[in-house]
Amino acid sequence: MALSSNVIGAINFVAMLLSIPIIGAGIWLSTEPDNACVKILQWPVIILGILILVVAVAGFIGGFWRIPWLLIFYLVAMLIMIILLACLVVFIYMVTVKGSGHLEPSRNYLEYHLDDFSGFLRRRVRSPYKWDRIRNCLSSTQMCPELNQSYRMAQDFFNAHITPLQSGCCKPPTQCGYTFVNPTYWISPINNAADMDCLNWSNDQMQLCYNCDSCKAGLLANLKKEWRRADIILLITLVALIWVYLIGCCAFRNAKTEDLFRKYKQGTYT
């Protein structure tokens, strides 16, 4: 019984450690400018990681101090946590499976279209109220001014691998035919009717293309890339947690069996 209880405690210590990558993934998402402005995924990830940590601590205490009711709580609660984590992993994959950039002639960076992304993500940015808050948050960052410091010549900018967010928000769509002055200042459009974003572009450094659908699409493309990275971390952690949970279940079953044999030998089992 003591041996199995110690095994359960040790296994739950591993589960405590496995909560760290989940919490870390949520914290990493919160530090990214786009996620910090949108605030969709980071808090569910952080909260789930903290809950897993709390449940693992309960199992650790129940294992080493041999508290049966705490171990039963751990087994039930951890199963729920694993199911929630699995649902989160699948959800992130499903909402990020769609959406990719489009190549334009003589450009190394990609252009992004809002309709390419999943309905869930589009709804996060289509509401004027939500987008006003996100736009104000994005315009306060240095992502667009940084381009002016990095690229002076047009060809250098056209050959650059800028982020989806910079491609969508800091410059007009390529199909509008604007003439490059610097990365955030363009003049003389050839075809203003090519896209509504052509009319929404402004050389005002606080406006740029923050009102464009291309900016919303660039934001979603950035989110997709970062969410996919976080999803890989969550998936690996999920697999490890399932193994830890199964080993813990076996150890708990062995502990109960040993306890029954002990009571039988002592003549106290009826």
C-alpha positions as CSV (number, residue, x, y, z in Angstrom):
1,M,0.0,0.0,0.0
2,A,2.8,2.4,1.0
3,L,4.8,1.6,-2.2
4,S,1.7,2.2,-4.5
5,S,0.8,5.4,-2.6
6,N,4.4,6.7,-3.1
7,V,4.1,5.8,-6.8
8,I,0.9,7.8,-7.0
9,G,2.5,10.7,-5.3
10,A,5.5,10.6,-7.6
11,I,3.3,10.3,-10.7
12,N,1.3,13.4,-9.6
13,F,4.5,15.3,-9.1
14,V,5.1,14.6,-12.8
15,A,1.6,15.9,-13.5
16,M,2.4,19.0,-11.6
17,L,5.4,19.6,-13.9
18,L,3.3,18.9,-16.9
19,S,1.0,21.8,-16.0
20,I,3.9,24.2,-16.5
21,P,4.1,24.0,-20.3
22,I,0.3,24.7,-20.4
23,I,0.5,27.7,-18.2
24,G,3.7,28.8,-20.1
25,A,1.9,28.5,-23.5
26,G,-0.9,30.8,-22.2
27,I,1.6,33.3,-20.8
28,W,3.5,33.2,-24.1
29,L,0.3,33.9,-26.1
30,S,-0.5,36.9,-23.8
31,T,2.9,38.5,-24.5
32,E,2.3,38.4,-28.3
33,P,0.9,41.8,-29.5
34,D,-1.9,40.4,-31.6
35,N,-3.1,37.9,-28.9
36,A,-2.8,40.7,-26.2
37,C,-5.2,42.8,-28.3
38,V,-7.7,40.0,-29.1
39,K,-7.7,38.2,-25.8
40,I,-9.4,35.0,-26.8
41,L,-7.2,32.0,-26.1
42,Q,-4.6,32.9,-23.5
43,W,-6.8,33.0,-20.5
44,P,-8.6,29.6,-21.1
45,V,-5.2,28.0,-21.5
46,I,-3.7,29.6,-18.4
47,I,-6.8,28.8,-16.3
48,L,-6.8,25.2,-17.5
49,G,-3.1,24.9,-16.7
50,I,-3.7,26.2,-13.2
51,L,-6.6,23.8,-12.6
52,I,-4.4,20.9,-13.7
53,L,-1.7,22.0,-11.3
54,V,-4.2,22.2,-8.4
55,V,-5.6,18.7,-9.2
56,A,-2.1,17.3,-9.5
57,V,-1.1,18.9,-6.1
58,A,-4.2,17.2,-4.6
59,G,-3.1,13.9,-6.1
60,F,0.4,14.4,-4.8
61,I,-0.8,15.1,-1.3
62,G,-3.3,12.2,-1.4
63,G,-0.6,9.8,-2.6
64,F,2.2,10.5,-0.1
65,W,-0.1,11.1,2.9
66,R,-2.4,8.2,1.8
67,I,-5.7,10.1,1.8
68,P,-8.2,7.9,-0.1
69,W,-10.9,10.5,-0.7
70,L,-8.3,13.0,-2.1
71,L,-7.0,10.3,-4.5
72,I,-10.5,9.6,-5.7
73,F,-11.0,13.4,-6.2
74,Y,-7.8,13.5,-8.2
75,L,-8.8,10.6,-10.4
76,V,-12.2,12.1,-11.2
77,A,-11.0,15.7,-11.6
78,M,-7.9,14.8,-13.6
79,L,-10.1,12.8,-16.1
80,I,-12.2,15.9,-16.5
81,M,-9.1,18.1,-17.0
82,I,-7.8,15.7,-19.6
83,I,-11.1,15.8,-21.5
84,L,-11.1,19.6,-21.4
85,L,-7.6,19.8,-22.6
86,A,-8.3,17.3,-25.4
87,C,-11.4,19.5,-26.4
88,L,-9.2,22.6,-26.4
89,V,-6.6,20.9,-28.6
90,V,-9.2,19.8,-31.1
91,F,-10.9,23.2,-31.0
92,I,-7.7,25.1,-31.8
93,Y,-6.9,22.7,-34.7
94,M,-10.4,23.1,-36.1
95,V,-10.6,26.9,-36.1
96,T,-7.0,27.2,-37.5
97,V,-7.3,24.6,-40.3
98,K,-8.4,27.2,-42.8
99,G,-6.7,30.4,-43.9
100,S,-3.5,30.9,-45.8
101,G,-1.7,33.7,-47.6
102,H,-1.8,34.5,-51.4
103,L,1.3,35.3,-53.5
104,E,1.3,38.5,-55.5
105,P,3.6,39.2,-58.5
106,S,7.1,40.5,-57.6
107,R,6.4,40.2,-53.8
108,N,7.9,37.9,-51.3
109,Y,5.4,38.7,-48.6
110,L,1.9,37.3,-48.8
111,E,-1.5,38.9,-49.0
112,Y,-4.4,37.7,-46.8
113,H,-8.2,37.6,-47.4
114,L,-10.7,37.6,-44.5
115,D,-13.0,35.0,-46.1
116,D,-10.3,32.4,-46.1
117,F,-10.5,31.9,-42.4
118,S,-12.9,30.0,-40.2
119,G,-16.3,31.5,-39.2
120,F,-15.3,31.5,-35.5
121,L,-12.2,33.6,-36.1
122,R,-14.0,35.9,-38.5
123,R,-16.7,36.6,-35.9
124,R,-14.0,37.8,-33.5
125,V,-13.0,40.7,-35.8
126,R,-16.2,41.5,-37.8
127,S,-18.1,43.3,-35.0
128,P,-17.4,47.0,-35.3
129,Y,-17.3,47.3,-31.4
130,K,-14.8,44.5,-31.1
131,W,-12.6,45.7,-34.0
132,D,-12.5,49.3,-32.7
133,R,-10.9,48.1,-29.5
134,I,-8.5,45.7,-31.3
135,R,-7.6,48.4,-33.9
136,N,-6.7,50.9,-31.2
137,C,-4.6,48.3,-29.5
138,L,-2.8,47.4,-32.7
139,S,-2.1,51.0,-33.7
140,S,-0.4,51.6,-30.4
141,T,2.3,49.0,-31.2
142,Q,5.5,49.6,-33.0
143,M,5.0,46.9,-35.7
144,C,4.4,49.4,-38.5
145,P,7.0,52.1,-37.5
146,E,9.6,49.2,-37.3
147,L,9.1,48.7,-41.1
148,N,10.2,52.2,-41.8
149,Q,13.4,51.7,-39.9
150,S,14.2,48.4,-41.6
151,Y,13.4,49.1,-45.3
152,R,14.3,52.2,-47.1
153,M,14.2,51.0,-50.7
154,A,11.1,49.7,-52.5
155,Q,12.8,46.5,-53.8
156,D,14.1,45.7,-50.3
157,F,10.6,45.9,-48.9
158,F,9.1,43.9,-51.8
159,N,11.6,41.1,-51.1
160,A,11.0,41.2,-47.3
161,H,9.3,38.4,-45.3
162,I,7.1,40.6,-43.2
163,T,4.5,39.2,-40.7
164,P,0.9,38.7,-41.8
165,L,-0.1,41.5,-39.5
166,Q,2.3,43.9,-41.0
167,S,1.3,42.8,-44.5
168,G,-2.4,43.4,-43.8
169,C,-2.3,46.5,-41.6
170,C,0.8,48.6,-42.5
171,K,0.5,48.9,-46.3
172,P,-2.3,48.9,-48.9
173,P,-3.2,45.7,-50.8
174,T,-0.8,45.1,-53.8
175,Q,-3.7,44.9,-56.3
176,C,-4.5,48.6,-55.7
177,G,-1.3,49.6,-57.4
178,Y,-0.1,52.2,-55.0
179,T,3.4,53.6,-55.5
180,F,5.9,53.0,-52.7
181,V,7.4,55.9,-50.9
182,N,8.2,54.1,-47.7
183,P,6.6,51.0,-46.1
184,T,3.8,53.0,-44.5
185,Y,3.4,55.8,-47.1
186,W,2.1,55.1,-50.6
187,I,0.7,57.3,-53.3
188,S,-1.0,57.3,-56.7
189,P,-3.2,54.2,-56.7
190,I,-3.8,52.7,-60.1
191,N,-7.1,50.9,-59.3
192,N,-9.0,52.2,-56.3
193,A,-12.0,50.0,-57.3
194,A,-10.0,46.7,-57.1
195,D,-10.9,46.3,-53.4
196,M,-12.7,48.3,-50.7
197,D,-9.5,48.2,-48.8
198,C,-8.0,50.4,-51.5
199,L,-10.3,53.2,-50.4
200,N,-9.8,52.5,-46.7
201,W,-6.0,53.0,-46.9
202,S,-4.7,56.2,-45.4
203,N,-1.2,57.7,-45.1
204,D,-2.2,58.9,-41.7
205,Q,0.2,56.9,-39.6
206,M,-2.5,56.3,-37.0
207,Q,-4.9,55.0,-39.6
208,L,-2.9,53.2,-42.4
209,C,-4.9,50.0,-43.2
210,Y,-6.2,49.3,-39.7
211,N,-9.8,49.7,-41.0
212,C,-9.1,47.2,-43.9
213,D,-10.4,43.7,-44.1
214,S,-6.8,42.8,-45.0
215,C,-5.7,43.9,-41.6
216,K,-8.3,41.7,-39.9
217,A,-7.2,38.8,-42.1
218,G,-3.5,39.5,-41.3
219,L,-4.4,39.5,-37.6
220,L,-6.2,36.1,-38.0
221,A,-3.2,34.7,-39.9
222,N,-0.9,35.8,-37.1
223,L,-3.2,34.2,-34.6
224,K,-3.4,31.0,-36.6
225,K,0.4,30.7,-36.6
226,E,0.8,31.3,-32.9
227,W,-2.2,29.2,-31.9
228,R,-0.8,26.3,-34.0
229,R,2.5,26.5,-32.1
230,A,0.6,26.6,-28.8
231,D,-1.5,23.6,-29.9
232,I,1.6,21.5,-30.5
233,I,2.7,22.2,-26.9
234,L,-0.8,21.3,-25.6
235,L,-1.0,18.1,-27.7
236,I,2.4,16.9,-26.4
237,T,1.4,17.7,-22.9
238,L,-2.0,16.0,-23.3
239,V,-0.4,12.7,-24.5
240,A,2.0,12.9,-21.5
241,L,-0.9,13.6,-19.1
242,I,-2.8,10.6,-20.4
243,W,0.1,8.3,-19.8
244,V,0.6,9.8,-16.3
245,Y,-3.1,9.4,-15.5
246,L,-3.2,5.7,-16.7
247,I,-0.1,4.9,-14.6
248,G,-1.8,6.6,-11.6
249,C,-5.0,4.6,-12.1
250,C,-3.0,1.4,-12.2
251,A,-1.1,2.4,-9.0
252,F,-4.4,3.3,-7.3
253,R,-5.9,0.0,-8.3
254,N,-2.9,-1.9,-7.0
255,A,-3.0,0.1,-3.7
256,K,-6.7,-0.8,-3.2
257,T,-5.9,-4.5,-4.0
258,E,-3.0,-4.6,-1.5
259,D,-5.2,-3.0,1.1
260,L,-7.9,-5.7,0.6
261,F,-5.3,-8.5,0.9
262,R,-3.9,-6.8,4.1
263,K,-7.3,-6.7,5.6
264,Y,-8.1,-10.3,4.6
265,K,-4.8,-11.5,6.2
266,Q,-5.7,-9.6,9.4
267,G,-9.2,-11.1,9.4
268,T,-10.8,-7.7,9.3
269,Y,-12.3,-8.0,5.7
270,T,-15.9,-9.1,5.5
